[in-house]
């Protein structure tokens, strides 16, 4: 039976017109022997966990990879931990802006991803993209998703393996920014797609 791989991406947020994770998601291809499933998630802390939990319950994927946007980064960032904290520097798309709240008062302080982030970063670099491993995804909705996903996997006793990959703003997006201001660090969309594709193949084993 073919492996089921679920990859998620986020809608636009923070005043940006688009989110490059959706472009990367649309261009990905299933690795040999696998079935690729895609899902678009809201940048809403209270909703993203519920939607992800429902996806996991319904699909029971062998592998879940979440993609997120890390504006200001100049490289691809593979995350290592999801932390039990919601500390939003800006409001999410539903207007929620928690300050230092626990995501789950009964849950552990954090979860370690179950796909080796060092191997995924190396796979991204083999595709020609700068990439490194980060110890946590910050306090915003990306971290909320990481923690909620791994908490749901843990509580349901699923065998789903999990990884999170942050990508920078795309060069195509950066070129649309108004001149006269600092330009966001970026990578070309095609390069980021190739890097995530390489990481997907590595994770699928």
C-alpha positions as CSV (number, residue, x, y, z in Angstrom):
1,X,0.0,0.0,0.0
2,X,1.3,3.5,-0.9
3,X,2.4,5.7,1.9
4,X,0.1,8.6,2.7
5,X,1.9,11.9,2.9
6,X,0.1,15.0,4.0
7,X,1.7,18.4,3.4
8,X,0.1,21.6,4.7
9,X,0.6,25.3,3.9
10,X,-0.8,28.5,5.3
11,X,-3.0,31.2,3.9
12,X,-1.6,34.8,3.6
13,X,-1.2,36.8,6.8
14,X,0.5,39.9,8.3
15,X,-0.7,42.2,5.5
16,X,1.0,40.2,2.7
17,X,-1.1,39.5,-0.4
18,X,0.2,35.9,-0.7
19,X,2.0,33.1,1.2
20,X,4.7,31.3,-0.8
21,X,4.0,28.1,1.1
22,X,0.9,27.6,-1.0
23,X,2.9,28.0,-4.2
24,X,5.4,25.5,-3.1
25,X,2.6,23.1,-1.9
26,X,0.9,23.3,-5.3
27,X,4.1,22.4,-7.2
28,X,5.1,19.4,-5.1
29,X,5.0,15.9,-6.5
30,X,4.5,12.6,-4.7
31,X,7.7,10.6,-4.1
32,X,7.8,7.2,-5.7
33,X,5.5,4.7,-3.9
34,X,3.6,7.5,-2.0
35,X,0.3,9.3,-2.3
36,X,0.5,13.1,-1.7
37,X,-2.3,14.9,0.1
38,X,-2.5,18.7,0.4
39,X,-4.2,21.0,2.8
40,X,-4.5,24.8,3.2
41,X,-4.6,26.0,6.8
42,X,-5.8,29.2,8.4
43,X,-3.5,31.6,10.2
44,X,-5.7,31.4,13.2
45,X,-4.4,30.0,16.4
46,X,-7.7,28.7,17.7
47,X,-8.7,27.1,14.5
48,X,-5.5,25.6,13.1
49,X,-5.2,22.9,15.8
50,X,-8.8,21.8,15.3
51,X,-8.4,21.6,11.6
52,X,-5.2,19.7,11.8
53,X,-6.6,17.3,14.4
54,X,-9.5,16.6,12.0
55,X,-7.2,16.0,9.1
56,X,-5.1,13.6,11.1
57,X,-8.1,11.7,12.4
58,X,-9.6,11.4,8.9
59,X,-6.5,10.7,6.8
60,X,-4.2,9.0,9.3
61,X,-1.1,9.9,7.2
62,X,2.2,8.1,7.5
63,X,4.0,11.4,7.3
64,X,2.9,15.0,7.9
65,X,5.0,17.9,6.8
66,X,3.9,21.5,7.6
67,X,5.2,24.4,5.7
68,X,5.4,27.9,7.1
69,X,6.6,31.4,6.1
70,X,9.5,32.9,8.1
71,X,9.6,36.5,6.7
72,X,13.1,38.0,7.3
73,X,14.9,34.7,6.9
74,X,17.5,34.3,4.1
75,X,17.5,30.5,4.3
76,X,15.2,27.6,4.7
77,X,14.7,26.7,8.4
78,X,13.9,23.2,9.5
79,X,12.4,23.2,13.0
80,X,13.3,20.8,15.8
81,X,10.8,21.5,18.7
82,X,7.2,22.6,19.0
83,X,6.6,24.4,22.3
84,X,3.6,24.6,24.6
85,X,3.3,28.4,24.2
86,X,1.2,31.0,22.3
87,X,2.9,34.4,22.4
88,X,1.9,36.3,19.2
89,X,3.8,39.5,18.3
90,X,1.0,40.4,15.9
91,X,-2.7,39.4,15.8
92,X,-3.6,36.3,13.8
93,X,-6.1,36.4,11.0
94,X,-9.0,36.1,13.5
95,X,-7.7,38.9,15.7
96,X,-6.3,36.8,18.5
97,X,-3.1,37.9,20.1
98,X,-2.2,35.8,23.2
99,X,0.7,36.7,25.4
100,X,2.5,33.8,26.9
101,X,-0.5,31.4,27.1
102,X,-0.1,27.7,27.3
103,X,-1.6,25.9,24.3
104,X,-2.5,22.9,26.4
105,X,-2.3,23.2,30.2
106,X,-2.3,19.5,30.5
107,X,0.3,18.9,27.8
108,X,4.1,18.6,28.0
109,X,6.3,21.6,27.6
110,X,7.3,20.6,24.1
111,X,7.6,17.9,21.5
112,X,10.6,16.9,19.4
113,X,9.8,16.4,15.7
114,X,9.9,12.8,14.6
115,X,11.7,13.3,11.2
116,X,15.4,14.1,11.7
117,X,15.7,17.9,10.9
118,X,19.4,17.6,10.2
119,X,18.7,15.2,7.3
120,X,15.9,17.4,6.0
121,X,18.2,20.5,6.0
122,X,20.9,18.5,4.3
123,X,18.4,17.5,1.6
124,X,17.4,21.1,1.0
125,X,21.1,22.0,0.6
126,X,21.6,19.2,-1.9
127,X,18.9,20.9,-4.0
128,X,21.0,24.1,-3.9
129,X,19.2,26.1,-1.2
130,X,20.8,27.4,2.0
131,X,19.1,25.6,5.0
132,X,19.7,25.1,8.7
133,X,18.1,23.6,11.8
134,X,16.3,25.8,14.2
135,X,15.5,24.8,17.8
136,X,12.0,26.3,17.8
137,X,9.5,28.0,15.5
138,X,8.8,31.1,17.6
139,X,5.6,31.8,19.4
140,X,3.2,32.5,16.6
141,X,0.8,30.3,14.6
142,X,3.5,28.1,13.1
143,X,4.6,27.0,16.6
144,X,0.9,26.6,17.5
145,X,0.5,24.2,14.5
146,X,3.6,22.3,15.4
147,X,2.6,21.7,19.0
148,X,-1.1,21.0,18.2
149,X,-0.2,18.5,15.5
150,X,2.3,16.6,17.6
151,X,-0.1,16.7,20.6
152,X,-2.9,15.3,18.5
153,X,-0.6,12.5,17.1
154,X,0.5,11.7,20.7
155,X,-3.0,11.6,22.2
156,X,-4.5,9.5,19.4
157,X,-1.5,7.1,19.4
158,X,-0.9,7.6,15.7
159,X,2.2,6.4,13.9
160,X,2.4,9.6,11.9
161,X,5.9,11.1,11.6
162,X,6.1,14.9,11.7
163,X,8.3,17.7,10.4
164,X,8.0,21.4,10.0
165,X,9.8,23.5,7.3
166,X,10.0,27.3,7.3
167,X,10.7,29.0,4.0
168,X,11.6,32.7,3.4
169,X,9.7,35.2,1.3
170,X,10.0,34.3,-2.4
171,X,12.1,36.5,-4.6
172,X,9.0,37.0,-6.7
173,X,7.2,38.5,-3.7
174,X,10.2,40.6,-2.7
175,X,10.3,42.2,-6.2
176,X,6.8,43.4,-5.7
177,X,7.7,45.3,-2.5
178,X,7.8,49.1,-2.7
179,X,11.2,50.6,-3.4
180,X,12.8,52.9,-0.9
181,X,12.3,50.5,1.9
182,X,14.4,47.6,3.1
183,X,13.8,44.6,0.9
184,X,12.9,41.3,2.5
185,X,15.6,38.5,2.3
186,X,14.3,36.0,-0.2
187,X,14.9,32.9,-2.3
188,X,13.4,32.1,-5.7
189,X,10.2,30.1,-5.7
190,X,11.6,27.4,-8.0
191,X,14.6,26.9,-5.7
192,X,12.4,26.6,-2.6
193,X,10.1,24.2,-4.3
194,X,13.1,22.0,-5.4
195,X,14.5,22.1,-1.8
196,X,11.2,21.1,-0.2
197,X,10.7,18.4,-2.8
198,X,14.2,17.1,-1.9
199,X,13.3,17.2,1.8
200,X,10.0,15.4,1.1
201,X,11.8,12.6,-0.7
202,X,14.2,12.3,2.2
203,X,11.4,12.2,4.8
204,X,9.4,9.6,2.8
205,X,12.5,7.4,2.9
